[in-house]
Amino acid sequence: MGRCYQLSKKITDAESELILKEIKALDDVDKVEITKDHTSINISAKEDQYTVVMGKVVNICSRIAGDLRLSFSKFALEA
């Protein structure tokens, strides 16, 4: 099961690419995607590592996109 987070502001294509590149490099991330409209991010990670992973994701997003914040939106069932 993954989780969806709403972004506090719309990000650019360049910011999206950098964020995805850094998150994909994290060890415990199974899958990550930013929606085409750049308003939310979907993340799947090892269940027992979600807290650690999301701490890193929040820092990555804030650093790359100037204080970008994430708000939990919903759980996402993966097909």
MDTraj code that builds the backbone (N, CA, C; nanometers):
import mdtraj as md
import numpy as np

residues = "MET GLY ARG CYS TYR GLN LEU SER LYS LYS ILE THR ASP ALA GLU SER GLU LEU ILE LEU LYS GLU ILE LYS ALA LEU ASP ASP VAL ASP LYS VAL GLU ILE THR LYS ASP HIS THR SER ILE ASN ILE SER ALA LYS GLU ASP GLN TYR THR VAL VAL MET GLY LYS VAL VAL ASN ILE CYS SER ARG ILE ALA GLY ASP LEU ARG LEU SER PHE SER LYS PHE ALA LEU GLU ALA".split()
xyz = np.array([
    [0.0841, -0.1177, 0.0000],
    [0.0000, 0.0000, 0.0000],
    [0.0888, 0.1243, 0.0000],
    [0.0525, 0.2202, -0.0804],
    [0.1252, 0.3457, -0.0869],
    [0.0452, 0.4566, -0.0219],
    [0.1011, 0.5723, -0.0236],
    [0.0349, 0.6892, 0.0335],
    [0.0450, 0.8046, -0.0638],
    [-0.0586, 0.8871, -0.0658],
    [-0.0627, 1.0050, -0.1523],
    [-0.0526, 1.1300, -0.0648],
    [0.0254, 1.2257, -0.1109],
    [0.0443, 1.3508, -0.0386],
    [0.0167, 1.4679, -0.1327],
    [-0.0551, 1.5665, -0.0830],
    [-0.0830, 1.6885, -0.1568],
    [0.0360, 1.7818, -0.1385],
    [0.0809, 1.8458, -0.2461],
    [0.1901, 1.9424, -0.2382],
    [0.1337, 2.0793, -0.2032],
    [0.2070, 2.1568, -0.1250],
    [0.1582, 2.2877, -0.0804],
    [0.1579, 2.3914, -0.1927],
    [0.2297, 2.3636, -0.3002],
    [0.2302, 2.4531, -0.4162],
    [0.2665, 2.3721, -0.5390],
    [0.2332, 2.4260, -0.6542],
    [0.2670, 2.3588, -0.7790],
    [0.4166, 2.3756, -0.8044],
    [0.4799, 2.2677, -0.8506],
    [0.6234, 2.2724, -0.8770],
    [0.6487, 2.2683, -1.0278],
    [0.7695, 2.3044, -1.0666],
    [0.8057, 2.3053, -1.2082],
    [0.8465, 2.1652, -1.2531],
    [0.8574, 2.1463, -1.3840],
    [0.9050, 2.0188, -1.4379],
    [1.0456, 1.9880, -1.3877],
    [1.1320, 2.0890, -1.3853],
    [1.2701, 2.0690, -1.3409],
    [1.2746, 2.0275, -1.1940],
    [1.1954, 2.0935, -1.1104],
    [1.1907, 2.0573, -0.9685],
    [1.1380, 1.9152, -0.9520],
    [1.0355, 1.8820, -1.0284],
    [0.9776, 1.7479, -1.0221],
    [1.0812, 1.6419, -1.0560],
    [1.1576, 1.6641, -1.1614],
    [1.2603, 1.5685, -1.2032],
    [1.3674, 1.5497, -1.0964],
    [1.4124, 1.6599, -1.0375],
    [1.5149, 1.6514, -0.9332],
    [1.4628, 1.5796, -0.8085],
    [1.3409, 1.6122, -0.7691],
    [1.2797, 1.5478, -0.6524],
    [1.2676, 1.3975, -0.6762],
    [1.2150, 1.3593, -0.7917],
    [1.1993, 1.2164, -0.8224],
    [1.3344, 1.1442, -0.8238],
    [1.4341, 1.2067, -0.8829],
    [1.5669, 1.1449, -0.8908],
    [1.6221, 1.1164, -0.7510],
    [1.6105, 1.2126, -0.6608],
    [1.6649, 1.1944, -0.5263],
    [1.5833, 1.0940, -0.4449],
    [1.4521, 1.0976, -0.4587],
    [1.3688, 1.0036, -0.3831],
    [1.3907, 0.8611, -0.4326],
    [1.4001, 0.8431, -0.5630],
    [1.4228, 0.7084, -0.6177],
    [1.5548, 0.6493, -0.5707],
    [1.6502, 0.7329, -0.5343],
    [1.7800, 0.6858, -0.4876],
    [1.7759, 0.6372, -0.3420],
    [1.6676, 0.6646, -0.2705],
    [1.6557, 0.6193, -0.1319],
    [1.6344, 0.4684, -0.1280],
    [1.7008, 0.4025, -0.0356],
    [1.6988, 0.2565, -0.0275],
    [1.5614, 0.1938, -0.0091],
    [1.4789, 0.2480, 0.0771],
    [1.3545, 0.1808, 0.1137],
    [1.2320, 0.2259, 0.0343],
    [1.2524, 0.3028, -0.0725],
    [1.1411, 0.3472, -0.1572],
    [1.1174, 0.2434, -0.2662],
    [0.9937, 0.1932, -0.2727],
    [0.9579, 0.0967, -0.3757],
    [0.9148, 0.1665, -0.5041],
    [0.8387, 0.2754, -0.4891],
    [0.7838, 0.3450, -0.6058],
    [0.7510, 0.4889, -0.5665],
    [0.7743, 0.5803, -0.6584],
    [0.7378, 0.7201, -0.6358],
    [0.6970, 0.7823, -0.7685],
    [0.5946, 0.8649, -0.7638],
    [0.5535, 0.9400, -0.8827],
    [0.4912, 1.0716, -0.8406],
    [0.5135, 1.1718, -0.9215],
    [0.4491, 1.3012, -0.9038],
    [0.3457, 1.3123, -1.0143],
    [0.2265, 1.3562, -0.9793],
    [0.1193, 1.3639, -1.0782],
    [0.1567, 1.4608, -1.1900],
    [0.0956, 1.4404, -1.3060],
    [0.1274, 1.5219, -1.4241],
    [0.1023, 1.6701, -1.4012],
    [0.0039, 1.7018, -1.3159],
    [-0.0245, 1.8432, -1.2888],
    [0.0637, 1.9006, -1.1775],
    [0.1567, 1.8184, -1.1262],
    [0.2546, 1.8601, -1.0244],
    [0.1910, 1.9113, -0.8958],
    [0.0805, 1.8508, -0.8539],
    [0.0139, 1.8944, -0.7315],
    [0.0139, 1.7887, -0.6215],
    [0.0558, 1.6666, -0.6538],
    [0.0624, 1.5633, -0.5510],
    [0.1703, 1.4607, -0.5845],
    [0.2078, 1.3858, -0.4805],
    [0.3120, 1.2841, -0.4942],
    [0.2599, 1.1548, -0.4324],
    [0.2878, 1.0446, -0.4989],
    [0.2475, 0.9123, -0.4514],
    [0.3741, 0.8341, -0.4195],
    [0.3782, 0.7777, -0.2989],
    [0.4979, 0.7080, -0.2537],
    [0.4619, 0.5724, -0.1954],
    [0.5379, 0.4727, -0.2360],
    [0.5270, 0.3389, -0.1796],
    [0.6633, 0.3020, -0.1238],
    [0.6652, 0.2620, 0.0029],
    [0.7911, 0.2270, 0.0681],
    [0.7679, 0.1085, 0.1601],
    [0.8769, 0.0502, 0.2072],
    [0.8658, -0.0591, 0.3025],
    [0.7910, -0.0073, 0.4254],
    [0.6867, -0.0783, 0.4666],
    [0.5949, -0.0307, 0.5708],
    [0.6676, 0.0086, 0.6998],
    [0.7653, -0.0692, 0.7408],
    [0.8339, -0.0384, 0.8662],
    [0.9346, 0.0758, 0.8522],
    [0.9519, 0.1280, 0.7324],
    [1.0464, 0.2375, 0.7085],
    [0.9794, 0.3681, 0.6658],
    [0.8461, 0.3728, 0.6669],
    [0.7760, 0.4917, 0.6182],
    [0.8160, 0.6189, 0.6921],
    [0.8302, 0.6124, 0.8219],
    [0.8656, 0.7317, 0.8979],
    [1.0020, 0.7854, 0.8559],
    [1.0986, 0.6992, 0.8431],
    [1.2339, 0.7391, 0.8018],
    [1.2315, 0.7926, 0.6586],
    [1.1664, 0.7192, 0.5699],
    [1.1586, 0.7595, 0.4290],
    [1.0915, 0.8959, 0.4166],
    [0.9782, 0.9146, 0.4836],
    [0.9058, 1.0406, 0.4683],
    [0.9820, 1.1579, 0.5283],
    [1.0595, 1.1346, 0.6318],
    [1.1452, 1.2415, 0.6837],
    [1.2437, 1.2885, 0.5777],
    [1.3020, 1.1941, 0.5070],
    [1.3952, 1.2280, 0.3995],
    [1.3229, 1.2941, 0.2824],
    [1.2044, 1.2436, 0.2464],
    [1.1269, 1.3000, 0.1356],
    [1.0888, 1.4450, 0.1643],
    [1.0443, 1.4729, 0.2853],
    [1.0074, 1.6099, 0.3231],
    [1.1272, 1.7029, 0.3083],
    [1.2443, 1.6581, 0.3522],
    [1.3648, 1.7403, 0.3403],
    [1.4040, 1.7626, 0.1946],
    [1.3951, 1.6594, 0.1126],
    [1.4263, 1.6717, -0.0299],
    [1.3344, 1.7731, -0.0961],
    [1.2055, 1.7587, -0.0737],
    [1.1075, 1.8495, -0.1359],
    [1.1294, 1.9940, -0.0928],
    [1.1519, 2.0150, 0.0361],
    [1.1718, 2.1501, 0.0882],
    [1.2979, 2.2140, 0.0312],
    [1.4050, 2.1365, 0.0228],
    [1.5321, 2.1889, -0.0283],
    [1.5241, 2.2230, -0.1769],
    [1.4649, 2.1363, -0.2555],
    [1.4625, 2.1554, -0.4008],
    [1.3593, 2.2592, -0.4438],
    [1.2436, 2.2584, -0.3794],
    [1.1336, 2.3455, -0.4254],
    [1.0991, 2.4560, -0.3262],
    [1.1969, 2.5024, -0.2532],
    [1.1786, 2.6195, -0.1680],
    [1.0640, 2.6104, -0.0695],
    [1.0814, 2.5362, 0.0362],
    [0.9824, 2.5208, 0.1424],
    [0.8534, 2.4518, 0.0983],
    [0.8614, 2.3670, -0.0003],
    [0.7475, 2.2855, -0.0409],
    [0.7111, 2.1937, 0.0751],
    [0.5837, 2.1887, 0.1100],
    [0.5367, 2.1035, 0.2189],
    [0.4424, 1.9974, 0.1646],
    [0.4349, 1.8851, 0.2354],
    [0.3485, 1.7741, 0.1970],
    [0.2404, 1.7548, 0.3020],
    [0.1181, 1.7248, 0.2560],
    [0.0075, 1.6936, 0.3462],
    [-0.0512, 1.5605, 0.3049],
    [-0.0636, 1.4687, 0.4022],
    [-0.1215, 1.3379, 0.3722],
    [-0.2589, 1.3565, 0.3131],
    [-0.2857, 1.2840, 0.2035],
    [-0.4140, 1.2927, 0.1355],
    [-0.4946, 1.1653, 0.1514],
    [-0.4318, 1.0501, 0.1182],
    [-0.5036, 0.9230, 0.1256],
    [-0.4080, 0.8056, 0.1101],
    [-0.4566, 0.6885, 0.1458],
    [-0.3832, 0.5667, 0.1177],
    [-0.4138, 0.5272, -0.0262],
    [-0.3169, 0.4687, -0.0935],
    [-0.3351, 0.4285, -0.2328],
    [-0.3121, 0.2794, -0.2436],
    [-0.4116, 0.2082, -0.2888],
    [-0.3972, 0.0657, -0.3133],
    [-0.3266, 0.0482, -0.4458],
    [-0.2274, -0.0384, -0.4478],
    [-0.1513, -0.0595, -0.5700],
    [-0.2057, -0.1792, -0.6454],
    [-0.2137, -0.1649, -0.7748],
    [-0.2665, -0.2726, -0.8587],
    [-0.1605, -0.3754, -0.8890],
])
top = md.Topology()
chain = top.add_chain()
for i, resn in enumerate(residues, 1):
    res = top.add_residue(resn, chain, resSeq=i)
    for name in ("N", "CA", "C"):
        top.add_atom(name, md.element.get_by_symbol(name[0]), res)
traj = md.Trajectory(xyz[None], top)
